[in-house]
Amino acid sequence: MNTKVHDILRRNQLSVTESREKILNLFLTNTRALAHADIEHKAGERFDRVTVYRTLQTFVEKGILHTIPTADNSVKYALCKNDCFEGHHHDNHYHFICSVCGKTECLEDFIIPSVKLPKEYLANNVEIVVNGVCSACQKK
């Protein structure tokens, strides 16, 4: 049993269930962002679509995962840093999506600059997605 998974769930006041353990472990062992379909496939047929969806939504709400928009209006999920918590995401970094293989990564070293808005505007979220070709696909 993965103690890191249990620590994250406990810290976020979530009960330990088989689906939460398995899905969270997928994110801890993968470096790239995952789509709902990727998670269903990698988790095996043990969890139905609704269970996976609810687990992902709970993890996003608790600040364990963050979402990344894609060009086809779907979403991918990636592990948050430790400074995110329920209702407050601090994932102000760029995301890179390879147009050849679809690999999606968080670019942690590049911070989104603050956006100065007029007084009457309030930003809830700022996202920058960079589309291009990853180094592995360039070598092909």
N, CA, C and O atoms as a MOPAC input file, in Angstrom:
PM7 MOZYME 1SCF
protein

 N      0.83700 1    -1.17900 1     0.00000 1
 C      0.00000 1     0.00000 1     0.00000 1
 C      0.88700 1     1.24900 1     0.00000 1
 O      1.83900 1     1.33600 1     0.77600 1
 N      0.57800 1     2.20100 1    -0.85800 1
 C      1.39200 1     3.38700 1    -1.03200 1
 C      1.09100 1     4.41000 1     0.07100 1
 O     -0.01200 1     4.95100 1     0.14900 1
 N      2.08800 1     4.66200 1     0.91500 1
 C      1.87600 1     5.59400 1     2.02900 1
 C      1.71300 1     7.02800 1     1.54000 1
 O      1.00700 1     7.81300 1     2.17300 1
 N      2.35300 1     7.39100 1     0.42000 1
 C      2.20900 1     8.74400 1    -0.11000 1
 C      0.75900 1     8.99100 1    -0.53300 1
 O      0.21500 1    10.06600 1    -0.28200 1
 N      0.14100 1     8.01100 1    -1.16900 1
 C     -1.26500 1     8.11700 1    -1.56600 1
 C     -2.13100 1     8.30300 1    -0.33000 1
 O     -3.00200 1     9.17300 1    -0.30300 1
 N     -1.89800 1     7.49600 1     0.68700 1
 C     -2.68200 1     7.58700 1     1.92500 1
 C     -2.48000 1     8.93200 1     2.60400 1
 O     -3.43400 1     9.50800 1     3.12700 1
 N     -1.25200 1     9.43900 1     2.60400 1
 C     -0.97300 1    10.74100 1     3.21500 1
 C     -1.74300 1    11.85800 1     2.51100 1
 O     -2.31800 1    12.72900 1     3.16500 1
 N     -1.75200 1    11.82900 1     1.17700 1
 C     -2.46400 1    12.85200 1     0.40900 1
 C     -3.96100 1    12.78500 1     0.69400 1
 O     -4.60500 1    13.81300 1     0.90700 1
 N     -4.50800 1    11.58100 1     0.69700 1
 C     -5.94500 1    11.43000 1     0.95900 1
 C     -6.29000 1    11.87900 1     2.37800 1
 O     -7.27700 1    12.58400 1     2.59100 1
 N     -5.48300 1    11.47400 1     3.33000 1
 C     -5.71700 1    11.84700 1     4.72400 1
 C     -5.60700 1    13.36100 1     4.92300 1
 O     -6.43500 1    13.96900 1     5.60100 1
 N     -4.57800 1    13.95500 1     4.32600 1
 C     -4.36400 1    15.40000 1     4.44000 1
 C     -5.55800 1    16.18800 1     3.88000 1
 O     -5.85800 1    17.29000 1     4.34100 1
 N     -6.22500 1    15.61000 1     2.88700 1
 C     -7.38300 1    16.26300 1     2.27200 1
 C     -8.70900 1    15.76600 1     2.82500 1
 O     -9.76900 1    16.02500 1     2.25500 1
 N     -8.64000 1    15.06000 1     3.92700 1
 C     -9.81900 1    14.54200 1     4.62800 1
 C    -10.72300 1    13.71500 1     3.72000 1
 O    -11.94500 1    13.86500 1     3.71900 1
 N    -10.08100 1    12.83500 1     2.94300 1
 C    -10.80300 1    11.91900 1     2.06600 1
 C    -10.60300 1    10.49600 1     2.55700 1
 O     -9.50400 1    10.11100 1     2.95600 1
 N    -11.66100 1     9.73300 1     2.52400 1
 C    -11.52400 1     8.32900 1     2.91600 1
 C    -10.73800 1     7.57500 1     1.83800 1
 O    -10.76100 1     7.93800 1     0.66200 1
 N    -10.05800 1     6.54000 1     2.26000 1
 C     -9.25700 1     5.73400 1     1.34700 1
 C    -10.17000 1     4.68500 1     0.71900 1
 O    -10.70300 1     3.80700 1     1.39800 1
 N    -10.33400 1     4.80500 1    -0.61300 1
 C    -11.10500 1     3.80500 1    -1.34900 1
 C    -10.19800 1     3.23000 1    -2.42800 1
 O     -9.17400 1     3.82000 1    -2.77200 1
 N    -10.57600 1     2.09700 1    -2.94700 1
 C     -9.76300 1     1.45300 1    -3.97800 1
 C     -9.61600 1     2.35000 1    -5.21000 1
 O     -8.53000 1     2.45400 1    -5.78000 1
 N    -10.71200 1     2.99700 1    -5.61900 1
 C    -10.64500 1     3.85200 1    -6.81200 1
 C     -9.75500 1     5.07100 1    -6.56500 1
 O     -8.96000 1     5.43600 1    -7.43100 1
 N     -9.87500 1     5.69400 1    -5.41800 1
 C     -9.03200 1     6.86000 1    -5.11000 1
 C     -7.56400 1     6.47400 1    -5.05600 1
 O     -6.70700 1     7.18900 1    -5.57700 1
 N     -7.27700 1     5.34900 1    -4.42900 1
 C     -5.88700 1     4.88000 1    -4.35700 1
 C     -5.31300 1     4.64500 1    -5.74600 1
 O     -4.23200 1     5.13500 1    -6.07200 1
 N     -6.03100 1     3.90500 1    -6.54800 1
 C     -5.55400 1     3.52200 1    -7.87800 1
 C     -5.36900 1     4.74600 1    -8.77200 1
 O     -4.34600 1     4.88100 1    -9.44400 1
 N     -6.35900 1     5.63400 1    -8.77800 1
 C     -6.29300 1     6.81400 1    -9.64800 1
 C     -5.20600 1     7.77200 1    -9.19400 1
 O     -4.46600 1     8.29000 1   -10.03000 1
 N     -5.08700 1     8.02000 1    -7.91200 1
 C     -4.04200 1     8.90900 1    -7.41000 1
 C     -2.66100 1     8.32600 1    -7.68400 1
 O     -1.73400 1     9.05900 1    -8.02800 1
 N     -2.52300 1     7.03500 1    -7.53600 1
 C     -1.24800 1     6.37900 1    -7.82200 1
 C     -0.86300 1     6.52700 1    -9.30000 1
 O      0.32000 1     6.64900 1    -9.61800 1
 N     -1.84300 1     6.51600 1   -10.19800 1
 C     -1.56100 1     6.73800 1   -11.62000 1
 C     -0.89900 1     8.09500 1   -11.83800 1
 O      0.04100 1     8.21400 1   -12.62400 1
 N     -1.39000 1     9.11200 1   -11.14400 1
 C     -0.81900 1    10.44500 1   -11.29300 1
 C      0.56200 1    10.55300 1   -10.65300 1
 O      1.41800 1    11.28800 1   -11.14300 1
 N      0.77800 1     9.83200 1    -9.57200 1
 C      2.07700 1     9.87300 1    -8.91000 1
 C      3.15200 1     9.14100 1    -9.71100 1
 O      4.33900 1     9.43000 1    -9.56300 1
 N      2.74700 1     8.20400 1   -10.54900 1
 C      3.71700 1     7.41200 1   -11.31700 1
 C      3.82900 1     7.83700 1   -12.77900 1
 O      4.64500 1     7.28100 1   -13.51300 1
 N      3.02500 1     8.81400 1   -13.22000 1
 C      3.09100 1     9.32000 1   -14.59400 1
 C      3.54500 1    10.76200 1   -14.58100 1
 O      3.14600 1    11.53400 1   -13.70900 1
 N      4.37400 1    11.13400 1   -15.53800 1
 C      4.84300 1    12.51600 1   -15.60300 1
 C      3.96300 1    13.37900 1   -16.48400 1
 O      4.02400 1    14.60600 1   -16.40800 1
 N      3.14400 1    12.75800 1   -17.32000 1
 C      2.30400 1    13.54000 1   -18.21000 1
 C      0.87800 1    13.62200 1   -17.68500 1
 O      0.44800 1    12.82500 1   -16.85200 1
 N      0.16600 1    14.60800 1   -18.19800 1
 C     -1.24700 1    14.77500 1   -17.83700 1
 C     -2.05000 1    13.64200 1   -18.45800 1
 O     -1.66500 1    13.08900 1   -19.48800 1
 N     -3.16400 1    13.30000 1   -17.82900 1
 C     -3.98100 1    12.18300 1   -18.27700 1
 C     -5.41200 1    12.62900 1   -18.55500 1
 O     -5.97900 1    13.44200 1   -17.82500 1
 N     -5.97800 1    12.08500 1   -19.61500 1
 C     -7.38300 1    12.32000 1   -19.93400 1
 C     -8.22600 1    11.27600 1   -19.21600 1
 O     -7.70300 1    10.26200 1   -18.75300 1
 N     -9.51400 1    11.51800 1   -19.12200 1
 C    -10.43600 1    10.58300 1   -18.48500 1
 C    -10.29500 1     9.19500 1   -19.10400 1
 O    -10.25800 1     8.19800 1   -18.38300 1
 N    -10.21800 1     9.12400 1   -20.42300 1
 C    -10.09500 1     7.83100 1   -21.11300 1
 C     -8.78100 1     7.13100 1   -20.76600 1
 O     -8.75200 1     5.90800 1   -20.62500 1
 N     -7.69300 1     7.89500 1   -20.62800 1
 C     -6.39300 1     7.31900 1   -20.24100 1
 C     -6.50400 1     6.66500 1   -18.87100 1
 O     -5.98500 1     5.57200 1   -18.64600 1
 N     -7.17800 1     7.34000 1   -17.97400 1
 C     -7.31300 1     6.85500 1   -16.59900 1
 C     -8.15500 1     5.58500 1   -16.57200 1
 O     -7.81100 1     4.62000 1   -15.88900 1
 N     -9.26000 1     5.58700 1   -17.31600 1
 C    -10.10000 1     4.38000 1   -17.39700 1
 C     -9.29500 1     3.20200 1   -17.92500 1
 O     -9.38500 1     2.09200 1   -17.40000 1
 N     -8.50800 1     3.45100 1   -18.96800 1
 C     -7.71200 1     2.38800 1   -19.58500 1
 C     -6.63200 1     1.87100 1   -18.63500 1
 O     -6.47100 1     0.66100 1   -18.47500 1
 N     -5.89900 1     2.77900 1   -18.01200 1
 C     -4.79900 1     2.37700 1   -17.13800 1
 C     -5.27300 1     1.78400 1   -15.81700 1
 O     -4.58100 1     0.96200 1   -15.21800 1
 N     -6.45900 1     2.20300 1   -15.36300 1
 C     -6.99200 1     1.66900 1   -14.10300 1
 C     -7.61200 1     0.29000 1   -14.30400 1
 O     -7.90600 1    -0.41300 1   -13.33700 1
 N     -7.80800 1    -0.09100 1   -15.55400 1
 C     -8.42700 1    -1.38000 1   -15.83100 1
 C     -9.93400 1    -1.26300 1   -15.81200 1
 O    -10.47200 1    -0.16900 1   -15.64400 1
 N    -10.60100 1    -2.35100 1   -15.97600 1
 C    -12.06500 1    -2.35400 1   -16.06500 1
 C    -12.72900 1    -2.39100 1   -14.69500 1
 O    -13.94500 1    -2.56100 1   -14.60600 1
 N    -11.97000 1    -2.23800 1   -13.64800 1
 C    -12.54200 1    -2.35100 1   -12.30200 1
 C    -13.40400 1    -1.16800 1   -11.90400 1
 O    -14.26700 1    -1.30000 1   -11.03600 1
 N    -13.18900 1    -0.00600 1   -12.52600 1
 C    -13.92900 1     1.18700 1   -12.14100 1
 C    -14.76100 1     1.67800 1   -13.31100 1
 O    -14.27000 1     1.79500 1   -14.43300 1
 N    -16.02000 1     1.96200 1   -13.03800 1
 C    -16.86200 1     2.44800 1   -14.12300 1
 C    -16.58400 1     3.92100 1   -14.38400 1
 O    -15.90800 1     4.59200 1   -13.60500 1
 N    -17.11200 1     4.39700 1   -15.47800 1
 C    -16.88300 1     5.75900 1   -15.94800 1
 C    -17.30400 1     6.80900 1   -14.90900 1
 O    -16.60800 1     7.80600 1   -14.71900 1
 N    -18.41700 1     6.58800 1   -14.25500 1
 C    -18.92800 1     7.53200 1   -13.26500 1
 C    -18.00800 1     7.59900 1   -12.04600 1
 O    -17.75000 1     8.68300 1   -11.52500 1
 N    -17.51800 1     6.46100 1   -11.59600 1
 C    -16.59900 1     6.43400 1   -10.44800 1
 C    -15.32900 1     7.21700 1   -10.76500 1
 O    -14.84900 1     7.99100 1    -9.93700 1
 N    -14.79000 1     7.01800 1   -11.95800 1
 C    -13.58200 1     7.74400 1   -12.36600 1
 C    -13.88300 1     9.23500 1   -12.42200 1
 O    -13.10400 1    10.04400 1   -11.91800 1
 N    -14.99800 1     9.60200 1   -13.02700 1
 C    -15.36900 1    11.02000 1   -13.13500 1
 C    -15.51700 1    11.66800 1   -11.76000 1
 O    -14.97600 1    12.74600 1   -11.51500 1
 N    -16.23800 1    11.01800 1   -10.88100 1
 C    -16.45100 1    11.58500 1    -9.52800 1
 C    -15.14600 1    11.69800 1    -8.75700 1
 O    -14.93000 1    12.67600 1    -8.04100 1
 N    -14.28400 1    10.71400 1    -8.89700 1
 C    -12.98500 1    10.75000 1    -8.22300 1
 C    -12.15300 1    11.91600 1    -8.73600 1
 O    -11.53800 1    12.63400 1    -7.94800 1
 N    -12.13100 1    12.10900 1   -10.04600 1
 C    -11.37700 1    13.22200 1   -10.62500 1
 C    -11.93900 1    14.56700 1   -10.15500 1
 O    -11.18000 1    15.47000 1    -9.80300 1
 N    -13.25300 1    14.69600 1   -10.15100 1
 C    -13.87900 1    15.93600 1    -9.69600 1
 C    -13.54300 1    16.22800 1    -8.23700 1
 O    -13.25700 1    17.37000 1    -7.87800 1
 N    -13.57900 1    15.20700 1    -7.41100 1
 C    -13.23400 1    15.37300 1    -5.99300 1
 C    -11.78600 1    15.81200 1    -5.84400 1
 O    -11.49000 1    16.70300 1    -5.04800 1
 N    -10.88000 1    15.20000 1    -6.59700 1
 C     -9.46400 1    15.55500 1    -6.52800 1
 C     -9.23200 1    16.99400 1    -6.99600 1
 O     -8.38800 1    17.69400 1    -6.43500 1
 N     -9.96600 1    17.44100 1    -8.01200 1
 C     -9.83600 1    18.82900 1    -8.47100 1
 C    -10.36200 1    19.77800 1    -7.39000 1
 O     -9.71400 1    20.77600 1    -7.07600 1
 N    -11.51800 1    19.47900 1    -6.82600 1
 C    -12.09800 1    20.32300 1    -5.77500 1
 C    -11.18900 1    20.43000 1    -4.55600 1
 O    -11.11100 1    21.48900 1    -3.93300 1
 N    -10.50900 1    19.35200 1    -4.21400 1
 C     -9.63100 1    19.33200 1    -3.03800 1
 C     -8.25100 1    19.92000 1    -3.30900 1
 O     -7.45800 1    20.07300 1    -2.38000 1
 N     -7.94600 1    20.25500 1    -4.56800 1
 C     -6.63700 1    20.81300 1    -4.89500 1
 C     -5.55900 1    19.75800 1    -5.05700 1
 O     -4.37500 1    20.06400 1    -4.92300 1
 N     -5.94400 1    18.52900 1    -5.34300 1
 C     -4.97900 1    17.45400 1    -5.57500 1
 C     -4.59500 1    17.41600 1    -7.05400 1
 O     -3.43600 1    17.18200 1    -7.39500 1
 N     -5.57400 1    17.64500 1    -7.92400 1
 C     -5.35800 1    17.68700 1    -9.37300 1
 C     -5.81100 1    19.03100 1    -9.91600 1
 O     -6.64300 1    19.70900 1    -9.31400 1
 N     -5.25200 1    19.41000 1   -11.06400 1
 C     -5.75800 1    20.57100 1   -11.78600 1
 C     -6.06500 1    20.15300 1   -13.21600 1
 O     -5.56100 1    19.14200 1   -13.70600 1
 N     -6.88900 1    20.93800 1   -13.86800 1
 C     -7.30300 1    20.62000 1   -15.22700 1
 C     -6.49500 1    21.41400 1   -16.24400 1
 O     -6.00600 1    22.51000 1   -15.96900 1
 N     -6.37500 1    20.82100 1   -17.43100 1
 C     -5.68000 1    21.46000 1   -18.54400 1
 C     -6.61000 1    21.37700 1   -19.74800 1
 O     -6.97200 1    20.28000 1   -20.17200 1
 N     -7.00300 1    22.53000 1   -20.30700 1
 C     -7.87500 1    22.48400 1   -21.47800 1
 C     -7.09500 1    22.01100 1   -22.70600 1
 O     -5.89500 1    22.26100 1   -22.82000 1
 N     -7.77200 1    21.33700 1   -23.60900 1
 C     -7.13000 1    20.86500 1   -24.83900 1
 C     -7.78500 1    21.51800 1   -26.04500 1
 O     -8.84600 1    22.13100 1   -25.93300 1
 N     -7.14700 1    21.38200 1   -27.18800 1
 C     -7.64600 1    22.01700 1   -28.41400 1
 C     -9.01500 1    21.49300 1   -28.82500 1
 O     -9.78400 1    22.21300 1   -29.46300 1
 N     -9.33000 1    20.25500 1   -28.47200 1
 C    -10.62100 1    19.67400 1   -28.86600 1
 C    -11.70200 1    19.87600 1   -27.79400 1
 O    -12.70600 1    19.16500 1   -27.77100 1
 N    -11.48400 1    20.84300 1   -26.91900 1
 C    -12.43600 1    21.19100 1   -25.84400 1
 C    -12.65600 1    20.08400 1   -24.82700 1
 O    -13.66500 1    20.08800 1   -24.12200 1
 N    -11.74500 1    19.15100 1   -24.73900 1
 C    -11.79700 1    18.16900 1   -23.65900 1
 C    -10.85300 1    18.66900 1   -22.56600 1
 O    -10.37500 1    19.80200 1   -22.62000 1
 N    -10.59700 1    17.83800 1   -21.60100 1
 C     -9.74700 1    18.27000 1   -20.49700 1
 C     -8.81900 1    17.12700 1   -20.10400 1
 O     -9.17700 1    15.95300 1   -20.19200 1
 N     -7.62900 1    17.49700 1   -19.67300 1
 C     -6.69700 1    16.53100 1   -19.09800 1
 C     -6.45600 1    16.95400 1   -17.65800 1
 O     -6.73200 1    18.09000 1   -17.27300 1
 N     -5.94100 1    16.02400 1   -16.87700 1
 C     -5.71600 1    16.26000 1   -15.45400 1
 C     -4.24400 1    16.04600 1   -15.12600 1
 O     -3.59200 1    15.16000 1   -15.67900 1
 N     -3.73400 1    16.87100 1   -14.22000 1
 C     -2.35200 1    16.73500 1   -13.76800 1
 C     -2.29700 1    16.97200 1   -12.26300 1
 O     -3.15600 1    17.64800 1   -11.69600 1
 N     -1.29500 1    16.41700 1   -11.63900 1
 C     -1.09100 1    16.53300 1   -10.19900 1
 C     -0.72700 1    17.96300 1    -9.83400 1
 O      0.10400 1    18.58300 1   -10.49700 1
 N     -1.34000 1    18.48400 1    -8.79200 1
 C     -1.01900 1    19.82600 1    -8.28900 1
 C      0.24400 1    19.76800 1    -7.44000 1
 O      0.64900 1    18.71300 1    -6.95300 1
 N      0.84000 1    20.91900 1    -7.28400 1
 C      1.93900 1    21.06300 1    -6.33800 1
 C      1.34800 1    21.07800 1    -4.93500 1
 O      0.12800 1    21.09800 1    -4.77300 1
 N      2.20100 1    21.06900 1    -3.93200 1
 C      1.73500 1    21.02100 1    -2.54200 1
 C      1.04900 1    22.29000 1    -2.05800 1
 O      0.39500 1    22.27200 1    -1.01500 1
 N      1.18300 1    23.40600 1    -2.79900 1
 C      0.59100 1    24.64500 1    -2.30600 1
 C     -0.86300 1    24.84000 1    -2.74000 1
 O     -1.45500 1    25.87900 1    -2.44700 1
 N     -1.44200 1    23.86800 1    -3.42600 1
 C     -2.86300 1    23.92500 1    -3.77000 1
 C     -3.66100 1    23.27900 1    -2.64000 1
 O     -3.20200 1    22.33200 1    -2.00100 1
 N     -4.85000 1    23.80200 1    -2.40700 1
 C     -5.72200 1    23.20900 1    -1.40400 1
 C     -7.16200 1    23.45800 1    -1.81600 1
 O     -7.41500 1    24.12100 1    -2.82200 1
 N     -8.07200 1    22.95100 1    -1.07400 1
 C     -9.48300 1    22.99900 1    -1.44100 1
 C     -9.93400 1    24.40900 1    -1.79700 1
 O     -9.85300 1    25.33300 1    -0.98800 1
 N    -10.40800 1    24.54600 1    -3.02600 1
 C    -10.92100 1    25.83200 1    -3.48700 1
 C     -9.85900 1    26.82500 1    -3.93400 1
 O    -10.20200 1    27.91000 1    -4.40400 1
 N     -8.58300 1    26.49000 1    -3.80300 1
 C     -7.51300 1    27.42400 1    -4.15100 1
 C     -6.39400 1    26.71400 1    -4.90500 1
 O     -5.52300 1    26.07400 1    -4.31500 1
 N     -6.44500 1    26.84700 1    -6.21500 1
 C     -5.38200 1    26.27600 1    -7.04500 1
 C     -4.33200 1    27.33500 1    -7.30900 1
 O     -4.65100 1    28.49500 1    -7.57200 1
 N     -3.09100 1    26.92800 1    -7.23800 1
 C     -1.97200 1    27.83100 1    -7.49400 1
 C     -1.08700 1    27.25700 1    -8.59100 1
 O      0.14100 1    27.30100 1    -8.51400 1
 N     -1.73300 1    26.72600 1    -9.60100 1
 C     -0.99800 1    26.12800 1   -10.71700 1
 C     -0.84500 1    27.16000 1   -11.82100 1
 O     -1.41100 1    27.01700 1   -12.90500 1
 N     -0.08300 1    28.18800 1   -11.53700 1
 C      0.09500 1    29.28300 1   -12.47600 1
 C      1.32200 1    29.06800 1   -13.36000 1
 O      2.21900 1    29.90900 1   -13.42700 1
 N      1.33500 1    27.91900 1   -14.03400 1
 C      2.42000 1    27.59000 1   -14.93200 1
 C      1.86100 1    27.28300 1   -16.31800 1
 O      0.65600 1    27.08500 1   -16.47600 1
 N      2.72000 1    27.24400 1   -17.30200 1
 C      2.30100 1    26.93800 1   -18.66600 1
 C      2.06400 1    25.43900 1   -18.79800 1
 O      2.58000 1    24.64000 1   -18.01600 1
 N      1.27800 1    25.07700 1   -19.79600 1
 C      1.07800 1    23.67500 1   -20.15600 1
 C      1.47900 1    23.51600 1   -21.61400 1
 O      1.21100 1    24.39000 1   -22.43800 1
 N      2.12200 1    22.39800 1   -21.92800 1
 C      2.56800 1    22.11900 1   -23.29700 1
 C      1.83600 1    20.89500 1   -23.81700 1
 O      1.78200 1    19.86300 1   -23.14700 1
 N      1.27200 1    21.01100 1   -25.01600 1
 C      0.58800 1    19.88700 1   -25.65200 1
 C      1.25400 1    19.62800 1   -26.99700 1
 O      1.31000 1    20.51000 1   -27.85400 1
 N      1.76100 1    18.40500 1   -27.17400 1
 C      2.39500 1    18.02000 1   -28.43300 1
 C      1.30600 1    17.74700 1   -29.47000 1
 O      0.39100 1    16.95900 1   -29.23100 1
 N      1.41700 1    18.40400 1   -30.61700 1
 C      0.41000 1    18.24200 1   -31.66200 1
 C      0.56900 1    16.92900 1   -32.42800 1
 O     -0.30200 1    16.56300 1   -33.21800 1
 N      1.67900 1    16.21600 1   -32.19900 1
 C      1.89700 1    14.94300 1   -32.88600 1
 C      1.42100 1    13.77000 1   -32.02800 1
 O      0.59900 1    12.97100 1   -32.47700 1
 N      1.92600 1    13.66200 1   -30.80300 1
 C      1.60600 1    12.49900 1   -29.96100 1
 C      0.55500 1    12.79200 1   -28.89000 1
 O      0.03600 1    11.86600 1   -28.26600 1
 N      0.23700 1    14.07100 1   -28.67000 1
 C     -0.76600 1    14.43400 1   -27.67700 1
 C     -0.24100 1    14.52300 1   -26.25700 1
 O     -1.00200 1    14.81400 1   -25.33500 1
 N      1.03700 1    14.28000 1   -26.06700 1
 C      1.63600 1    14.36600 1   -24.73000 1
 C      1.37100 1    15.75600 1   -24.15500 1
 O      1.58400 1    16.76500 1   -24.82700 1
 N      0.91000 1    15.79800 1   -22.92200 1
 C      0.59600 1    17.06000 1   -22.25400 1
 C      1.39300 1    17.13100 1   -20.96100 1
 O      1.33000 1    16.22600 1   -20.12800 1
 N      2.13700 1    18.20800 1   -20.80300 1
 C      3.00500 1    18.35200 1   -19.63200 1
 C      2.84400 1    19.72400 1   -18.99500 1
 O      2.53800 1    20.71200 1   -19.66100 1
 N      3.05500 1    19.75300 1   -17.70100 1
 C      3.13600 1    21.01600 1   -16.97500 1
 C      4.56400 1    21.53800 1   -17.11600 1
 O      5.52000 1    20.79100 1   -16.90400 1
 N      4.71500 1    22.79200 1   -17.46600 1
 C      6.03300 1    23.42400 1   -17.55000 1
 C      6.21300 1    24.27300 1   -16.29900 1
 O      5.95900 1    25.47800 1   -16.29800 1
 N      6.65200 1    23.61600 1   -15.24600 1
 C      6.72900 1    24.23200 1   -13.91000 1
 C      7.70200 1    25.40100 1   -13.83000 1
 O      7.52800 1    26.29500 1   -13.00200 1
 N      8.72500 1    25.40300 1   -14.68200 1
 C      9.74400 1    26.44900 1   -14.59900 1
 C      9.30600 1    27.77200 1   -15.22300 1
 O     10.00600 1    28.77700 1   -15.11100 1
 N      8.14800 1    27.76900 1   -15.88000 1
 C      7.65800 1    28.96900 1   -16.54500 1
 C      6.36800 1    29.41500 1   -15.86800 1
 O      5.33200 1    28.76200 1   -15.99000 1
 N      6.44300 1    30.51400 1   -15.16600 1
 C      5.32400 1    31.01300 1   -14.38300 1
 C      4.51800 1    32.02100 1   -15.21700 1
 O      5.08300 1    32.89400 1   -15.87600 1
 N      3.20600 1    31.88200 1   -15.17400 1
 C      2.33700 1    32.82900 1   -15.87100 1
 C      2.43300 1    34.17100 1   -15.15400 1
 O      2.22800 1    34.24400 1   -13.94200 1
 N      2.74200 1    35.22500 1   -15.89000 1
 C      2.82200 1    36.54300 1   -15.23700 1
 C      1.43500 1    37.00700 1   -14.81200 1
 O      0.42600 1    36.59300 1   -15.38200 1
 N      1.40000 1    37.86800 1   -13.81000 1
 C      0.10600 1    38.37400 1   -13.36100 1
 C     -0.48800 1    39.26000 1   -14.46100 1
 O      0.22700 1    39.96300 1   -15.17400 1
 N     -1.78600 1    39.20400 1   -14.57300 1
 C     -2.49500 1    39.96500 1   -15.60100 1
 C     -3.16300 1    41.15100 1   -14.92400 1
 O     -3.96200 1    40.98400 1   -14.00300 1
 N     -2.83400 1    42.33200 1   -15.38100 1
 C     -3.43700 1    43.53800 1   -14.80500 1
 C     -4.74000 1    43.81300 1   -15.53800 1
 O     -4.75500 1    44.12200 1   -16.72900 1
 N     -5.82200 1    43.69200 1   -14.79800 1
 C     -7.15300 1    43.90800 1   -15.35000 1
 C     -7.70700 1    45.23800 1   -14.86700 1
 O     -7.25600 1    45.76200 1   -13.84800 1
 N     -8.67600 1    45.79200 1   -15.58300 1
 C     -9.34800 1    47.00300 1   -15.07900 1
 C    -10.00000 1    46.72200 1   -13.73100 1
 O    -10.29800 1    45.57200 1   -13.41000 1
 N    -10.22200 1    47.76800 1   -12.94300 1
 C    -10.76300 1    47.63300 1   -11.58500 1
 C    -12.02600 1    46.79300 1   -11.51000 1
 O    -12.19500 1    46.01200 1   -10.57300 1
 N    -12.89700 1    46.93800 1   -12.46500 1
 C    -14.18500 1    46.25200 1   -12.40100 1
 C    -14.13800 1    44.79700 1   -12.83400 1
 O    -15.18100 1    44.14400 1   -12.88600 1
 N    -12.96100 1    44.26800 1   -13.14800 1
 C    -12.80500 1    42.87600 1   -13.55900 1
 C    -12.10200 1    42.07600 1   -12.47200 1
 O    -11.23000 1    42.58600 1   -11.76800 1
 N    -12.49200 1    40.82900 1   -12.35200 1
 C    -11.88100 1    39.93000 1   -11.37900 1
 C    -11.57100 1    38.60800 1   -12.07200 1
 O    -12.48100 1    37.92600 1   -12.54300 1
 N    -10.31000 1    38.24600 1   -12.13600 1
 C     -9.90400 1    36.99300 1   -12.78200 1
 C    -10.05600 1    35.82800 1   -11.80300 1
 O     -9.63700 1    35.91900 1   -10.64900 1
 N    -10.64800 1    34.75300 1   -12.26800 1
 C    -10.74500 1    33.52900 1   -11.47100 1
 C     -9.66400 1    32.53400 1   -11.84600 1
 O     -9.22900 1    31.73200 1   -11.02100 1
 N     -9.23800 1    32.59200 1   -13.09300 1
 C     -8.30000 1    31.59000 1   -13.57100 1
 C     -7.59400 1    32.12700 1   -14.81200 1
 O     -8.22100 1    32.76200 1   -15.66000 1
 N     -6.29800 1    31.87500 1   -14.92000 1
 C     -5.52900 1    32.24000 1   -16.10100 1
 C     -4.80800 1    30.98800 1   -16.56500 1
 O     -4.10800 1    30.34000 1   -15.78700 1
 N     -4.98300 1    30.65000 1   -17.83900 1
 C     -4.34700 1    29.45100 1   -18.37400 1
 C     -3.59900 1    29.79100 1   -19.65300 1
 O     -4.10700 1    30.51800 1   -20.50700 1
 N     -2.39800 1    29.26500 1   -19.77700 1
 C     -1.64600 1    29.40000 1   -21.01700 1
 C     -1.26900 1    27.99600 1   -21.46400 1
 O     -0.59700 1    27.25100 1   -20.75000 1
 N     -1.72200 1    27.65500 1   -22.67000 1
 C     -1.41300 1    26.35600 1   -23.25100 1
 C     -0.55200 1    26.59400 1   -24.48100 1
 O     -0.93700 1    27.33200 1   -25.38700 1
 N      0.60700 1    25.96800 1   -24.50500 1
 C      1.52500 1    26.06100 1   -25.63000 1
 C      1.37800 1    24.78700 1   -26.44800 1
 O      1.57000 1    23.68700 1   -25.93000 1
 N      1.04300 1    24.93200 1   -27.71300 1
 C      0.94200 1    23.78900 1   -28.61400 1
 C      2.17900 1    23.75000 1   -29.48300 1
 O      2.64200 1    24.79000 1   -29.95100 1
 N      2.72500 1    22.55700 1   -29.70600 1
 C      3.92200 1    22.41000 1   -30.51800 1
 C      4.28500 1    20.95200 1   -30.66600 1
 O      3.42500 1    20.07700 1   -30.57800 1
 N      5.55200 1    20.69300 1   -30.88900 1
 C      6.04700 1    19.33300 1   -31.07700 1
 C      7.07900 1    19.03600 1   -29.99000 1
 O      8.05100 1    19.77300 1   -29.82700 1
 N      6.85800 1    17.95300 1   -29.25300 1
 C      7.77600 1    17.57800 1   -28.16700 1
 C      9.10400 1    17.06900 1   -28.73400 1
 O      9.21000 1    16.76300 1   -29.92200 1
 N     10.10100 1    16.98500 1   -27.87400 1
 C     11.43100 1    16.57700 1   -28.31300 1
 C     11.44900 1    15.15200 1   -28.87100 1
 O     12.18200 1    14.87800 1   -29.82100 1
 N     10.66900 1    14.25600 1   -28.31000 1
 C     10.62800 1    12.86500 1   -28.81800 1
 C     10.07300 1    12.82000 1   -30.23600 1
 O     10.58900 1    12.08200 1   -31.07500 1
 N      9.03900 1    13.59000 1   -30.51300 1
 C      8.43200 1    13.59500 1   -31.85400 1
 C      9.32500 1    14.31500 1   -32.87000 1
 O      9.28200 1    14.00100 1   -34.06000 1
 N     10.12000 1    15.26000 1   -32.41800 1
 C     11.05500 1    15.95900 1   -33.33300 1
 C     12.13800 1    15.01200 1   -33.83200 1
 O     12.66300 1    15.18700 1   -34.93200 1
 N     12.47100 1    14.01400 1   -33.02600 1
 C     13.54500 1    13.06700 1   -33.36700 1
 C     13.08900 1    11.99600 1   -34.33900 1
 O     13.91500 1    11.29000 1   -34.91700 1
 N     11.78300 1    11.87000 1   -34.52400 1
 C     11.24600 1    10.82500 1   -35.40200 1
 C     11.43500 1    11.15400 1   -36.85400 1
 O     11.03800 1    10.37600 1   -37.72100 1

